[in-house]
Amino acid sequence: MIRRAAAPLCALLAATALASGCAPTNVYQGYQAIEAKPADTQVGVDTKSTVTAKLGTPSAVSTFDPNVWFYISQVTQTQSFYLPRAVRRDIVVLTFDKGTETVAKVDRLSLKDGRVIAYNGRETPTRGRELTFIEQLLGSLGNSSLLNNQDITPGQRPGGP
């Protein structure tokens, strides 16, 4: 009698455990605003030093202009066996004036502003001819000797006494 009552309970527990594996998992990456938000930076008031004191170092600095800072955060969601996908991306771009080092412009970018880049799958060709698998295996067959013809004393320097 107890076994009959336990069977539906075990099936319910197993179904709950299996269903919890299908729940999405969120991963938070990049800059996490705790006390101050990058978007709250005031144009003409904040400087590089005050921004660093409030927000910390930026996620990235522009390669060609060190007066452009990026604070980047992203939420990626993974669900069961599917590939992870970004569900939220926030980028705050702070542009500083070169002379006064005060904030000149604050821009906000999101996931909608991103672009998909098509990667080129081609390979760079190498000079010379390409060897087949058999040529690679048999290529060094006659180049080495099985017996060592030189009588070398252990510890002796090569080419000299």
C-alpha positions as CSV (number, residue, x, y, z in Angstrom):
1,M,0.0,0.0,0.0
2,I,2.8,2.4,0.8
3,R,4.5,1.6,-2.5
4,R,1.5,2.6,-4.5
5,A,1.3,6.0,-2.7
6,A,5.1,6.6,-3.1
7,A,5.1,6.0,-6.9
8,P,3.1,9.2,-7.8
9,L,5.2,11.2,-5.4
10,C,8.5,9.9,-6.9
11,A,7.2,10.6,-10.4
12,L,6.3,14.2,-9.3
13,L,9.7,14.7,-7.8
14,A,11.5,13.3,-10.9
15,A,9.4,15.6,-13.2
16,T,10.2,18.6,-11.1
17,A,13.9,17.8,-11.2
18,L,13.8,17.3,-15.0
19,A,11.9,20.5,-15.6
20,S,14.3,22.6,-13.5
21,G,17.0,21.6,-15.9
22,C,15.1,23.5,-18.6
23,A,15.1,26.8,-16.7
24,P,17.2,29.5,-18.2
25,T,20.4,30.5,-16.6
26,N,21.5,34.2,-16.6
27,V,25.2,35.1,-16.6
28,Y,26.1,38.7,-15.8
29,Q,29.3,39.9,-17.5
30,G,31.3,43.1,-17.6
31,Y,30.9,46.3,-15.6
32,Q,28.4,45.9,-12.7
33,A,27.2,49.3,-11.4
34,I,26.8,49.0,-7.6
35,E,26.9,52.5,-6.1
36,A,27.0,54.8,-9.1
37,K,25.8,54.3,-12.7
38,P,27.9,55.4,-15.7
39,A,24.8,57.1,-17.3
40,D,24.6,59.4,-14.2
41,T,27.9,61.1,-15.2
42,Q,27.4,64.9,-15.7
43,V,28.6,66.6,-18.8
44,G,31.0,69.5,-18.1
45,V,31.1,68.7,-14.4
46,D,32.9,65.3,-14.0
47,T,36.5,64.8,-14.9
48,K,38.6,61.7,-15.6
49,S,39.6,61.5,-12.0
50,T,36.1,61.9,-10.6
51,V,34.7,59.3,-13.0
52,T,37.5,56.9,-12.0
53,A,36.7,57.6,-8.3
54,K,33.0,57.0,-8.8
55,L,32.9,54.2,-11.3
56,G,36.4,52.7,-11.3
57,T,38.5,52.0,-14.4
58,P,36.6,51.6,-17.7
59,S,35.9,48.3,-19.3
60,A,37.7,49.5,-22.4
61,V,39.5,52.6,-23.7
62,S,39.3,53.5,-27.4
63,T,42.4,52.3,-29.4
64,F,42.7,55.5,-31.4
65,D,41.5,58.1,-28.8
66,P,42.4,57.7,-25.1
67,N,39.7,60.3,-24.3
68,V,36.9,57.8,-25.1
69,W,36.0,55.4,-22.3
70,F,33.5,52.5,-22.5
71,Y,31.6,50.9,-19.6
72,I,30.2,47.6,-20.9
73,S,27.8,45.2,-19.2
74,Q,25.9,42.2,-20.7
75,V,23.5,39.6,-19.6
76,T,23.8,36.2,-21.4
77,Q,21.1,33.6,-21.1
78,T,21.6,29.9,-21.6
79,Q,18.7,27.4,-21.7
80,S,19.3,23.7,-21.6
81,F,21.2,22.6,-24.7
82,Y,20.8,25.8,-26.8
83,L,23.7,28.2,-27.5
84,P,24.0,31.1,-25.1
85,R,22.5,34.4,-26.4
86,A,22.8,37.9,-25.2
87,V,19.5,39.2,-23.8
88,R,20.7,42.6,-22.6
89,R,23.8,44.7,-23.4
90,D,24.4,48.2,-22.0
91,I,27.3,50.3,-23.2
92,V,28.0,53.8,-21.8
93,V,30.5,55.8,-23.9
94,L,32.1,58.7,-22.1
95,T,33.9,61.2,-24.3
96,F,36.3,63.6,-22.5
97,D,37.4,67.0,-23.7
98,K,41.1,66.8,-24.6
99,G,42.1,70.1,-23.0
100,T,40.1,70.2,-19.7
101,E,39.6,66.4,-19.3
102,T,35.9,67.0,-18.4
103,V,33.1,64.9,-19.8
104,A,32.1,66.3,-23.1
105,K,29.5,63.7,-24.1
106,V,27.7,60.7,-22.6
107,D,26.2,58.1,-25.1
108,R,24.2,55.0,-24.3
109,L,24.2,52.0,-26.6
110,S,22.2,48.8,-26.2
111,L,21.8,45.4,-27.8
112,K,19.8,47.0,-30.6
113,D,22.7,49.1,-31.7
114,G,25.0,46.1,-32.2
115,R,25.9,44.7,-35.6
116,V,26.5,41.1,-36.6
117,I,29.9,40.6,-38.2
118,A,30.4,37.9,-40.8
119,Y,33.7,36.3,-40.2
120,N,35.8,35.2,-43.2
121,G,36.6,31.5,-43.0
122,R,39.4,31.5,-45.6
123,E,42.9,30.6,-44.7
124,T,46.1,32.4,-45.6
125,P,48.0,30.3,-48.2
126,T,51.6,29.4,-47.4
127,R,54.5,29.5,-49.8
128,G,55.9,26.2,-51.2
129,R,54.1,23.0,-52.0
130,E,51.8,21.2,-49.7
131,L,52.7,17.8,-48.5
132,T,50.3,14.9,-48.5
133,F,49.8,12.8,-45.3
134,I,52.0,10.0,-46.7
135,E,54.8,12.4,-47.7
136,Q,54.8,13.9,-44.2
137,L,55.1,10.4,-42.6
138,L,57.8,9.1,-45.0
139,G,59.6,12.5,-45.5
140,S,62.1,12.1,-42.7
141,L,62.7,8.4,-43.1
142,G,66.2,8.6,-44.6
143,N,67.3,11.7,-42.8
144,S,68.2,10.2,-39.4
145,S,70.5,7.4,-38.5
146,L,69.7,4.7,-36.0
147,L,73.2,4.5,-34.6
148,N,75.1,7.4,-33.2
149,N,78.3,7.7,-35.2
150,Q,79.8,10.4,-32.9
151,D,81.5,9.3,-29.7
152,I,80.3,12.0,-27.3
153,T,81.2,12.0,-23.7
154,P,78.3,13.0,-21.5
155,G,78.7,16.6,-20.4
156,Q,81.0,17.5,-23.2
157,R,80.2,20.7,-25.1
158,P,79.2,20.2,-28.7
159,G,82.0,21.1,-31.2
160,G,84.8,21.3,-28.7
161,P,86.7,19.7,-25.9
